[in-house]
């Protein structure tokens, strides 16, 4: 469909094309010097000691869980209002994801109180998700983790550039995980990154990233090694040089893009408060500085969401849902029901949530069109 306003869009230009062309001309395409430069530049931007680039954020989450020592018999507390990769990564290790509720209908991040209520003798870690780019209550969560001797991991797929109390999200816990999927604030198409300030964790992540090998093809190509040992059960989670080249260019543009998203979000809030005041806009009050990854809204109670989204579509506006709750998926629901751990706020929010278009090249006129379309669609639904 030719959307008048798409949900998301990318901003690629001559710089990205030139960067990839330079890699192709170099004739070295697998992970090498460009990836090392990307990792160094991302480390400087995030403020972490170590960055490890990988093929996607799901791989990052999997490696984070493995490096943190999570395995069969362990439990990891996570939100249900997230992309299923967060839960899948826990399962990949043989551990069990335990779902905690969100804080409120205004703050759709995981609740510290709900986290604490889910802790058992099997709990090994807390895996937080900074929903939409807005910070979880990290001081409270870190204190819970300290008291119970738990590892904190961060799914920062939404929060590249978000900051809380002077610390970039993704650097609060033992390991942070970032996504460069095509709808993210910066993109390499596919791709991800791990951050840590722990030397031992960084060493293990690098080993796990490439088959458990002690040296890379790039090391041997440069003459820094002639052979290798395999010291762990690793994976092929390497990124390639083309995507790293894209990432270097996109990273330089990211601060301006995040500022643009902040401006557009402010305009959305102003117009929706005037034109569709019955809608609830989460994160009216925020912790720290967000990168404003997506624009989530909650429809009025008992509104037919499918009809609303179809009405927006008929006016050329693409919308989405972030997210169907993981605990209600067929693969997860039986275990959740057996756990007898209700998630009332998650169920309320996820049943009414709709994501409106937001991207760095979006024009103010497009925000105005989306808000007008929302008003009209809600009016049509009310009229029957």
ZAKOL-113693 format. One record per atom (N, C-alpha, C): x, y, z; residue in one letter. Coordinates in steps of 0.1 Angstrom, whole numbers, padded with zeros to 4 digits, always signed. Atoms other than C-alpha are relative to their C-alpha. Example, Ala and Ser with C-alpha at 12.3 -4.5 7.8 and 13.67 -1.06 7.14 Angstrom:
2
+0009-0012+0000A +0123-0045+0078A +0009+0012+0000A -0009-0011+0000S +0137-0011+0071S -0008+0011+0008S 
// end
This chain:
384
+0009-0012+0000X +0000+0000+0000X +0009+0012+0000X -0007-0013+0001X +0012+0035-0008X -0005+0009+0012X +0004-0007-0012X +0009+0051+0027X +0002+0015-0002X -0002-0014-0001X +0003+0088+0030X +0010+0003+0011X -0010-0002-0011X +0021+0086+0064X +0003-0015+0004X -0004+0014-0005X +0040+0053+0070X +0003+0000+0015X -0003+0001-0015X +0047+0040+0105X +0014+0005+0003X -0014-0003-0002X +0084+0044+0101X +0007+0002-0014X -0008-0002+0012X +0110+0054+0075X +0015+0001+0003X -0014-0002-0002X +0147+0054+0071X +0006+0012-0007X -0007-0011+0006X +0171+0082+0062X +0013-0004-0005X -0013+0004+0006X +0198+0069+0039X +0003+0010-0012X -0004-0009+0011X +0217+0091+0015X +0014-0004-0006X -0013+0002+0007X +0250+0095-0004X +0011-0005+0010X -0010+0004-0010X +0271+0090+0028X -0001-0015+0002X +0002+0015-0003X +0256+0055+0035X +0005-0008-0013X -0003+0007+0013X +0260+0045-0002X +0015+0000-0002X -0014-0001+0001X +0296+0057-0002X +0007-0009+0010X -0006+0008-0010X +0304+0039+0030X +0000-0015-0004X +0001+0014+0004X +0291+0006+0017X +0009-0003-0012X -0008+0002+0012X +0308+0011-0016X +0015-0001+0003X -0014+0001-0004X +0342+0016+0001X +0003-0014+0006X -0002+0013-0005X +0337-0017+0019X +0001-0010-0012X +0000+0009+0012X +0329-0035-0014X +0013+0001-0007X -0013-0002+0007X +0360-0020-0030X +0012-0005+0008X -0012+0005-0008X +0382-0031-0001X +0001-0015-0001X +0001+0014+0002X +0372-0067-0008X +0001-0008+0013X +0002+0007-0013X +0370-0076+0029X -0014+0003+0005X +0014-0002-0003X +0333-0081+0037X -0004-0005+0013X +0004+0005-0013X +0332-0102+0068X +0006+0009+0011X -0004-0009-0011X +0338-0087+0103X +0014+0003+0001X -0014-0004+0000X +0370-0067+0104X +0002+0014+0005X -0004-0013-0005X +0384-0032+0107X -0011+0010+0001X +0011-0010+0000X +0352-0013+0099X -0009-0003+0012X +0007+0004-0012X +0334-0033+0126X +0007+0005+0013X -0007-0004-0012X +0361-0025+0151X -0002+0016+0002X +0002-0014-0001X +0358+0012+0143X -0015+0004+0004X +0014-0002-0004X +0320+0010+0146X -0002-0002+0016X +0000+0003-0015X +0324-0006+0181X +0006+0011+0008X -0007-0011-0007X +0348+0021+0192X -0008+0013+0000X +0008-0012+0001X +0326+0049+0180X -0013-0001+0008X +0012+0002-0008X +0295+0034+0196X +0003+0000+0015X -0005+0000-0014X +0314+0029+0228X +0001+0014+0005X -0002-0014-0004X +0323+0066+0229X -0014+0007+0001X +0013-0007-0001X +0287+0076+0222X -0008-0005+0012X +0007+0005-0011X +0272+0053+0248X +0006+0002+0014X -0007-0001-0013X +0299+0057+0274X +0002-0013+0007X -0003+0013-0005X +0307+0021+0278X +0014-0004-0003X -0014+0004+0003X +0341+0004+0280X +0002-0009-0012X -0001+0010+0011X +0334-0024+0256X -0013+0000-0008X +0012+0003+0009X +0310-0028+0226X +0004-0012-0008X -0001+0012+0008X +0305-0061+0208X -0011+0000-0011X +0010-0001+0011X +0287-0058+0174X -0004-0014-0004X +0005+0014+0004X +0265-0088+0164X -0010+0002-0011X +0009+0000+0012X +0241-0098+0137X -0013+0006+0002X +0013-0006-0003X +0209-0086+0154X -0001+0001+0015X +0001-0001-0014X +0196-0077+0188X -0005-0012+0007X +0004+0013-0006X +0181-0111+0194X +0012-0008+0004X -0013+0006-0003X +0216-0125+0192X +0007+0007+0012X -0005-0007-0012X +0227-0098+0216X -0006-0005+0013X +0007+0004-0012X +0201-0108+0241X +0004-0014+0004X -0004+0014-0003X +0210-0145+0238X +0014+0000+0006X -0014+0000-0005X +0247-0138+0243X +0000+0006+0014X +0001-0006-0013X +0239-0115+0272X -0004-0010+0011X +0005+0010-0010X +0220-0142+0290X +0010-0011+0003X -0010+0010-0001X +0247-0168+0283X +0012+0005+0008X -0012-0006-0006X +0276-0145+0294X -0003+0003+0015X +0004-0003-0014X +0256-0137+0326X -0001-0013+0008X +0001+0013-0007X +0256-0174+0335X -0014-0006+0001X +0014+0005-0001X +0219-0180+0330X -0001-0013-0008X +0002+0014+0007X +0209-0216+0322X -0012-0007+0006X +0012+0009-0004X +0185-0245+0329X -0002+0001+0015X +0004-0001-0014X +0167-0242+0362X -0001+0014+0005X +0001-0014-0004X +0171-0204+0364X -0013+0007-0004X +0012-0009+0004X +0143-0178+0362X +0006+0014-0002X -0004-0013+0004X +0147-0144+0346X -0013+0009+0000X +0012-0009-0001X +0121-0116+0354X +0001+0010-0011X +0000-0009+0011X +0111-0097+0323X -0014+0006-0001X +0014-0004+0003X +0081-0076+0311X -0006-0008-0010X +0008+0006+0010X +0054-0091+0290X -0002+0009-0012X +0002-0010+0010X +0049-0059+0271X +0013+0003-0007X -0013-0001+0007X +0079-0064+0248X -0001-0008-0013X -0001+0009+0012X +0088-0080+0215X +0004-0014+0005X -0002+0014-0005X +0089-0118+0219X +0015-0004+0001X -0014+0003+0000X +0127-0118+0213X +0005+0000+0014X -0005-0001-0013X +0132-0107+0249X -0002-0013+0008X +0003+0012-0006X +0115-0138+0262X +0007-0012-0006X -0006+0011+0007X +0128-0161+0235X +0015-0002+0004X -0014+0000-0003X +0164-0152+0244X +0003-0007+0014X -0001+0007-0013X +0158-0164+0280X -0002-0015-0002X +0002+0014+0002X +0144-0196+0268X +0011-0007-0008X -0011+0006+0008X +0173-0202+0244X +0010-0007+0010X -0010+0005-0009X +0195-0208+0275X -0006-0011+0009X +0006+0011-0009X +0171-0233+0291X -0007+0006+0012X +0006-0007-0012X +0159-0207+0317X -0014+0003-0003X +0015-0002+0000X +0123-0197+0324X -0002+0015+0001X +0004-0014-0002X +0110-0161+0317X -0012+0001+0009X +0010-0003-0009X +0089-0148+0345X -0005+0014-0002X +0005-0012+0004X +0066-0120+0336X -0005+0009+0012X +0004-0010-0009X +0062-0088+0357X -0009+0010-0007X +0009-0010+0005X +0036-0061+0353X +0007+0013-0003X -0005-0013+0003X +0041-0026+0340X -0004+0009+0013X +0002-0009-0011X +0041+0004+0364X -0014+0005+0001X +0014-0007+0000X +0009+0021+0353X -0003+0002-0015X +0004-0003+0014X -0010+0031+0322X +0007+0012-0005X -0008-0011+0005X +0011+0062+0321X +0015-0004-0002X -0013+0004+0002X +0044+0044+0325X +0000-0015-0003X +0001+0014+0005X +0045+0012+0304X +0012-0008+0002X -0012+0008-0004X +0078+0000+0318X -0002-0009+0011X +0002+0010-0011X +0083-0029+0341X +0000+0006+0014X +0002-0006-0014X +0073-0022+0377X +0010-0006+0010X -0009+0005-0010X +0099-0025+0404X -0007-0008+0011X +0008+0007-0010X +0072-0036+0429X -0004-0014-0005X +0003+0013+0006X +0061-0063+0405X +0012-0009-0001X -0012+0008+0001X +0096-0074+0399X +0003-0007+0014X -0004+0006-0014X +0102-0079+0437X -0010-0011+0004X +0010+0011-0003X +0069-0099+0440X +0003-0013-0007X -0002+0012+0008X +0082-0124+0414X +0013-0007+0004X -0013+0006-0003X +0116-0131+0430X -0002-0013+0008X -0001+0013-0007X +0121-0168+0441X +0014-0004+0002X -0014+0005-0001X +0151-0189+0450X +0006-0004-0013X -0005+0003+0013X +0154-0197+0413X +0003+0012-0008X -0002-0012+0008X +0156-0161+0401X +0015+0003-0001X -0014-0003+0002X +0190-0153+0386X +0002+0014-0005X -0003-0012+0006X +0185-0121+0367X -0014+0008-0002X +0011-0009+0004X +0162-0091+0358X +0004+0005-0013X -0003-0005+0014X +0160-0083+0321X -0010+0011-0003X +0009-0011+0002X +0145-0048+0317X -0001+0004-0015X +0002-0006+0013X +0131-0032+0285X -0004+0014+0002X +0004-0014-0001X +0131+0005+0281X -0010+0004-0011X +0011-0001+0010X +0098+0008+0263X -0001+0013-0006X +0002-0012+0008X +0095+0033+0235X +0012+0010+0001X -0011-0009-0003X +0129+0048+0246X +0000+0007+0013X +0002-0006-0013X +0117+0058+0280X +0006-0009+0011X -0008+0007-0010X +0138+0048+0310X -0009-0007+0010X +0006+0007-0012X +0127+0021+0335X +0006+0007+0013X -0004-0006-0013X +0131+0031+0372X +0013-0008+0004X -0012+0008-0002X +0167+0019+0371X +0006+0001+0015X -0005-0001-0014X +0178+0032+0406X -0007-0010+0009X +0007+0010-0008X +0150+0011+0422X +0003-0014-0004X -0002+0013+0005X +0156-0019+0400X +0014-0005+0004X -0014+0004-0004X +0194-0019+0407X +0000-0002+0015X +0000+0003-0014X +0187-0017+0444X -0007-0013+0004X +0007+0013-0002X +0163-0047+0442X +0011-0011-0003X -0010+0010+0004X +0190-0066+0423X +0012-0001+0010X -0011+0000-0010X +0217-0056+0449X -0005-0008+0012X +0005+0006-0012X +0195-0068+0478X -0001-0015-0002X +0002+0015+0003X +0188-0102+0461X +0011-0006-0008X -0012+0006+0007X +0222-0107+0444X -0004-0005-0014X +0004+0004+0014X +0207-0107+0409X +0007+0008-0010X -0006-0007+0011X +0222-0097+0376X -0011+0008-0007X +0009-0009+0008X +0206-0068+0357X +0005+0001-0015X -0003-0001+0014X +0205-0070+0319X -0010+0010-0006X +0008-0010+0006X +0191-0042+0296X -0003-0003-0014X +0004+0000+0014X +0171-0047+0264X -0002+0015-0003X +0000-0015+0004X +0179-0012+0250X -0003+0001-0015X +0003+0000+0014X +0165-0020+0215X -0007+0013-0004X +0007-0012+0003X +0143+0011+0218X +0007+0013+0004X -0005-0011-0007X +0166+0034+0236X +0014+0004-0003X -0013-0004+0004X +0197+0043+0216X +0001+0015+0002X -0001-0015-0003X +0207+0077+0231X -0008+0005+0011X +0008-0004-0012X +0183+0077+0260X +0009+0001+0012X -0009-0002-0012X +0199+0089+0293X -0008+0002+0013X +0007-0002-0014X +0189+0087+0330X +0011+0003+0010X -0009-0004-0011X +0208+0105+0358X +0014+0000-0005X -0014-0001+0005X +0238+0111+0335X +0005-0013-0006X -0005+0012+0005X +0241+0075+0324X -0009-0005-0012X +0008+0005+0011X +0231+0062+0290X -0007-0013+0003X +0007+0013-0002X +0205+0034+0290X +0008-0010-0008X -0008+0010+0005X +0223+0002+0283X +0013-0001+0007X -0012+0001-0009X +0251+0010+0308X -0003-0001+0014X +0003+0002-0014X +0232+0006+0340X +0002-0014+0005X -0002+0013-0004X +0232-0031+0341X +0013-0006-0004X -0012+0007+0003X +0259-0057+0336X +0003+0000-0015X -0001+0001+0015X +0252-0059+0298X -0012+0007-0005X +0011-0007+0007X +0231-0037+0275X -0001-0006-0014X +0002+0006+0013X +0216-0049+0242X -0007+0010-0009X +0006-0010+0009X +0209-0026+0212X -0004-0006-0013X +0005+0004+0013X +0191-0030+0179X +0002+0010-0010X -0001-0008+0012X +0197-0016+0145X -0009-0004-0011X +0010+0005+0010X +0167-0031+0128X -0006+0012-0007X +0003-0011+0009X +0152-0010+0100X -0010+0010+0005X +0009-0010-0006X +0126+0007+0122X +0005+0008+0012X -0006-0006-0012X +0150+0018+0149X +0005+0014-0004X -0004-0014+0002X +0163+0054+0154X +0013+0001-0009X -0011+0001+0010X +0195+0044+0135X -0001-0015-0004X +0002+0014+0005X +0196+0013+0113X +0011-0004-0009X -0009+0007+0009X +0219-0011+0095X -0008-0011-0008X +0009+0011+0006X +0189-0032+0082X -0002-0010+0010X +0000+0009-0012X +0197-0059+0107X +0013+0003+0007X -0012-0003-0008X +0223-0057+0134X -0003+0003+0014X +0001-0003-0014X +0229-0053+0171X +0013+0003+0006X -0012-0003-0007X +0254-0044+0197X -0002-0003+0015X -0001+0002-0015X +0263-0054+0233X +0009+0010+0006X -0009-0009-0008X +0277-0030+0259X +0003-0006+0013X -0003+0004-0014X +0295-0038+0291X +0013+0008+0004X -0012-0005-0006X +0321-0023+0314X +0008-0010+0007X -0007+0011-0007X +0332-0057+0327X +0009-0007-0010X -0010+0006+0009X +0364-0070+0311X -0003-0015-0003X +0002+0014+0001X +0356-0106+0318X -0012-0003-0009X +0012+0002+0008X +0321-0104+0304X +0003+0003-0015X -0003-0004+0013X +0334-0086+0273X +0008-0011-0007X -0008+0011+0006X +0360-0114+0267X -0009-0012-0004X +0009+0012+0002X +0333-0141+0270X -0010+0003-0011X +0009-0004+0011X +0309-0122+0247X +0007-0001-0014X -0007+0001+0013X +0335-0120+0220X +0003-0014-0004X -0002+0014+0003X +0343-0157+0223X -0013-0006-0005X +0013+0006+0003X +0306-0166+0222X -0005+0004-0014X +0005-0006+0012X +0300-0143+0192X +0005-0008-0012X -0006+0006+0012X +0322-0164+0168X +0005-0014+0004X -0003+0015-0001X +0320-0202+0174X +0009-0004+0012X -0009+0004-0011X +0339-0201+0207X +0015+0001-0004X -0014+0000+0005X +0371-0194+0187X +0009+0011+0007X -0010-0009-0007X +0402-0177+0202X +0005+0011-0009X -0004-0010+0010X +0409-0157+0170X -0010+0001-0011X +0009-0003+0011X +0390-0142+0141X +0007-0002-0013X -0005+0001+0013X +0394-0146+0104X +0008+0013-0003X -0007-0013+0002X +0404-0109+0104X +0014+0000+0007X -0013+0000-0006X +0432-0115+0129X +0010-0008-0008X -0009+0008+0008X +0446-0143+0108X +0003+0007-0014X -0002-0007+0013X +0442-0122+0076X +0011+0011+0002X -0010-0011-0002X +0463-0094+0092X +0013-0006+0006X -0012+0006-0005X +0489-0119+0105X +0002+0001+0015X -0001-0001-0014X +0481-0114+0141X -0002-0014+0007X +0002+0013-0005X +0473-0151+0145X +0001-0010-0011X -0001+0010+0011X +0480-0183+0125X -0009-0011+0002X +0009+0011-0002X +0456-0207+0141X -0010+0004+0012X +0009-0004-0010X +0429-0208+0168X -0004-0013+0008X +0006+0011-0008X +0414-0229+0196X -0015+0003+0001X +0015-0002-0003X +0377-0234+0204X -0001-0003+0015X +0000+0002-0015X +0372-0229+0241X -0014+0001+0006X +0013-0001-0005X +0334-0226+0244X -0010-0004-0011X +0010+0002+0010X +0302-0235+0226X -0005+0013-0005X +0004-0013+0005X +0299-0204+0205X -0010-0001-0011X +0011-0001+0010X +0276-0192+0178X +0006+0009-0012X -0003-0009+0011X +0279-0174+0144X -0009+0012+0001X +0008-0012-0002X +0266-0141+0155X +0007+0013-0004X -0008-0011+0004X +0291-0119+0137X -0008+0009-0009X +0005-0010+0009X +0281-0087+0119X +0009+0001-0012X -0009-0002+0012X +0295-0079+0084X +0004+0014-0001X -0006-0013+0001X +0315-0049+0073X -0010+0010-0007X +0009-0009+0006X +0287-0035+0051X -0010+0007+0010X +0009-0005-0010X +0263-0031+0080X +0008+0009+0010X -0007-0008-0009X +0290-0018+0103X +0003+0014-0007X -0002-0013+0007X +0298+0009+0076X -0012+0008+0001X +0013-0008-0001X +0261+0019+0076X -0001+0005+0014X +0001-0004-0014X +0262+0020+0114X +0008+0012+0003X -0009-0011-0003X +0291+0044+0115X -0006+0013-0005X +0006-0012+0006X +0273+0069+0092X -0012+0004+0008X +0012-0002-0007X +0240+0065+0110X +0002+0006+0014X -0003-0004-0013X +0255+0070+0144X +0004+0015+0001X -0003-0014+0001X +0269+0104+0134X -0012+0009-0001X +0012-0008+0002X +0234+0115+0125X -0010-0001+0011X +0010+0004-0010X +0216+0100+0155X -0004+0012+0009X +0005-0010-0009X +0217+0130+0179X -0010+0010-0006X +0009-0009+0007X +0200+0153+0154X -0013-0007-0002X +0012+0008+0002X +0175+0126+0146X -0008-0001+0013X +0007+0002-0013X +0166+0120+0183X -0006+0013+0004X +0006-0013-0004X +0161+0157+0188X -0012+0003-0009X +0011-0002+0009X +0138+0158+0158X -0012-0008+0005X +0011+0009-0006X +0118+0129+0173X -0006+0007+0012X +0005-0007-0012X +0115+0149+0205X -0010+0011-0004X +0008-0011+0004X +0101+0179+0187X -0014-0006-0006X +0012+0006+0005X +0076+0157+0168X -0009-0006+0010X +0008+0006-0011X +0065+0139+0199X -0007+0011+0008X +0007-0011-0007X +0058+0173+0216X -0012+0005-0008X +0011-0005+0008X +0037+0184+0186X -0012-0010+0001X +0010+0010-0002X +0018+0151+0188X -0008+0002+0012X +0007-0001-0013X +0010+0156+0224X -0009+0013+0001X +0007-0013+0001X -0001+0192+0218X -0013-0002-0008X +0011+0001+0009X -0024+0183+0189X -0010-0010+0005X +0009+0010-0005X -0039+0151+0204X -0007+0005+0013X +0007-0006-0012X -0047+0169+0237X -0011+0009-0005X +0011-0009+0005X -0068+0193+0216X -0010-0007-0008X +0009+0006+0010X -0082+0171+0189X -0006-0014+0005X +0005+0013-0005X -0086+0137+0207X +0004-0002+0015X -0004+0000-0014X -0084+0144+0244X -0004-0013+0008X +0004+0013-0007X -0101+0110+0252X +0011-0010-0002X -0012+0009+0001X -0069+0093+0241X +0009+0002+0012X -0010-0001-0010X -0044+0085+0268X +0014-0001-0006X -0013+0000+0005X -0008+0094+0261X +0010-0004+0011X -0010+0004-0011X +0017+0074+0282X +0012+0009+0000X -0013-0007-0002X +0049+0089+0295X -0002+0015+0000X +0001-0015-0001X +0035+0124+0302X +0011+0005+0009X -0011-0004-0008X +0061+0125+0329X +0011-0011-0002X -0010+0009+0004X +0094+0109+0320X +0012+0001+0010X -0013+0000-0007X +0127+0099+0338X +0010+0003-0011X -0012-0003+0009X +0158+0114+0322X -0004+0005-0014X +0001-0005+0014X +0160+0121+0284X -0003-0012-0009X +0004+0011+0009X +0142+0098+0259X +0006+0002-0014X -0004-0001+0015X +0153+0091+0223X -0013-0001-0008X +0013-0001+0007X +0115+0089+0215X +0000-0009-0012X +0000+0010+0011X +0116+0057+0195X -0013-0002-0007X +0013+0002+0006X +0079+0052+0190X -0010+0010+0007X +0010-0009-0005X +0047+0072+0196X -0012-0009+0004X +0011+0009-0004X +0024+0049+0217X -0012+0008+0006X +0012-0006-0006X -0012+0059+0226X -0009-0011+0005X +0010+0010-0005X -0040+0041+0245X -0014+0006-0004X +0013-0004+0004X -0074+0042+0230X -0010+0001+0012X +0009+0000-0011X -0104+0050+0252X -0005-0014+0003X +0005+0013-0004X -0117+0020+0271X -0012-0005-0009X +0011+0006+0008X -0140-0003+0250X +0000+0004-0014X -0001-0004+0014X -0129+0012+0217X +0005-0012-0008X -0004+0011+0009X -0127-0013+0188X +0013+0003-0006X -0013-0004+0005X -0090-0012+0181X +0002-0004-0015X -0001+0004+0014X -0092-0031+0149X -0007+0010-0009X +0007-0010+0008X -0118-0007+0136X +0008+0013-0001X -0007-0013+0000X -0097+0023+0147X +0012-0001-0010X -0012+0002+0008X -0066+0009+0129X -0004-0001-0015X +0005+0000+0013X -0087+0002+0098X -0004+0013-0005X +0004-0014+0004X -0101+0037+0098X +0012+0009-0003X -0012-0007+0003X -0066+0051+0100X +0006-0004-0013X -0005+0005+0013X -0055+0029+0071X -0008+0005-0011X +0008-0005+0011X -0084+0041+0050X +0003+0015-0003X -0004-0013+0002X -0070+0076+0054X +0015+0001-0003X -0014+0000+0005X -0035+0065+0044X +0010+0000+0011X -0009+0000-0011X -0020+0063+0079X +0002-0014+0005X -0004+0013-0005X -0001+0032+0090X +0002+0001+0015X -0001+0001-0014X -0004+0022+0126X +0005-0014+0003X -0005+0013-0004X +0009-0008+0146X -0004-0002+0015X +0002+0004-0015X +0007-0025+0181X +0013-0003+0006X -0012+0003-0008X +0036-0025+0205X -0003-0002+0015X +0000+0013+0007X +0030-0052+0216X -0011-0009+0004X +0008+0010-0006X +0007-0081+0218X +0008-0006+0012X -0008+0004-0012X +0017-0093+0253X +0005-0014-0002X -0006+0013+0002X +0041-0122+0253X -0007-0011+0007X +0006+0011-0009X +0023-0141+0281X -0012-0006-0006X +0012+0005+0007X -0007-0145+0258X +0002-0007-0013X -0003+0008+0012X +0011-0161+0229X -0002-0015+0004X +0002+0015-0002X +0003-0199+0225X +0012-0007+0006X -0012+0007-0005X +0039-0208+0232X +0003+0004+0015X -0003-0005-0013X +0039-0189+0265X -0012-0001+0010X +0011-0002-0009X +0004-0188+0279X -0002-0012+0009X +0003+0011-0009X +0001-0223+0294X +0009+0001+0013X -0009-0002-0012X +0032-0217+0317X -0004+0012+0008X +0005-0012-0008X +0019-0182+0326X -0012-0003+0008X +0012+0003-0007X -0015-0195+0335X +0003-0009+0012X -0004+0009-0011X +0001-0222+0357X +0007+0008+0011X -0008-0007-0010X +0022-0196+0375X -0009+0008+0009X +0009-0008-0008X -0009-0177+0388X +0006+0013+0004X -0006-0014-0002X +0008-0143+0384X -0007+0010-0009X +0008-0009+0009X -0018-0119+0370X +0008+0013-0004X -0007-0012+0006X -0007-0089+0349X -0011+0010-0005X +0012-0008+0004X -0038-0066+0350X +0003+0013-0008X -0003-0012+0007X -0021-0034+0339X +0005-0003-0014X -0005+0004+0013X -0002-0051+0311X -0012-0004-0009X +0012+0005+0009X -0035-0067+0298X -0008+0012-0004X +0008-0012+0003X -0053-0033+0300X +0007+0008-0010X -0007-0008+0009X -0026-0014+0283X +0002-0006-0014X -0003+0007+0013X -0018-0040+0256X -0013-0001-0008X +0013+0001+0007X -0055-0043+0247X -0004+0013-0006X +0004-0014+0005X -0058-0005+0240X +0011+0007-0007X -0011-0008+0006X -0024+0004+0227X +0000+0000-0015X -0002-0002+0014X -0018+0017+0192X +0012+0009-0002X -0011-0008+0003X +0014+0031+0178X -0002+0008-0013X +0002-0010+0011X +0012+0062+0156X +0014+0002-0007X -0012-0002+0007X +0038+0071+0129X +0010+0009+0007X -0011-0009-0005X +0071+0086+0141X +0013-0004-0006X -0013+0003+0006X +0104+0089+0122X +0006+0014-0002X -0007-0012+0000X +0131+0115+0119X -0002+0009-0011X +0003-0008+0012X +0122+0127+0084X -0015+0004-0001X +0015-0003+0000X +0085+0131+0093X -0002+0015+0000X +0003-0014+0001X +0071+0165+0085X -0011+0004+0010X +0011-0004-0009X +0049+0185+0109X -0014-0001-0006X +0012+0001+0007X +0022+0185+0083X -0005-0015+0001X +0004+0014-0001X +0022+0147+0085X -0005-0003+0014X +0005+0002-0013X +0018+0148+0123X -0015+0006+0001X +0013-0006+0000X -0012+0172+0118X -0010-0009-0007X +0009+0008+0008X -0027+0148+0092X -0004-0013+0009X +0002+0012-0008X -0023+0118+0116X -0010+0003+0011X +0009-0003-0011X -0040+0136+0145X -0014+0003-0005X +0013-0002+0006X -0068+0148+0123X -0007-0013-0003X +0005+0014+0003X -0073+0112+0111X -0005-0007+0012X +0004+0006-0012X -0074+0100+0146X -0013+0005+0006X +0012-0006-0005X -0100+0125+0156X -0012-0005-0008X +0011+0004+0009X -0122+0116+0126X -0003-0015+0002X +0003+0014-0002X -0118+0079+0132X -0007-0003+0013X +0007+0002-0013X -0128+0081+0168X -0014+0005+0000X +0014-0005+0002X -0158+0102+0159X -0009-0010-0007X +0008+0010+0007X -0169+0076+0134X -0003-0012+0008X +0002+0012-0008X -0165+0048+0159X -0011+0003+0011X +0011-0004-0010X -0186+0068+0185X -0014+0000-0006X +0013-0001+0007X -0213+0074+0159X -0006-0013-0004X +0005+0013+0003X -0216+0037+0153X +0002-0003-0015X 
// end
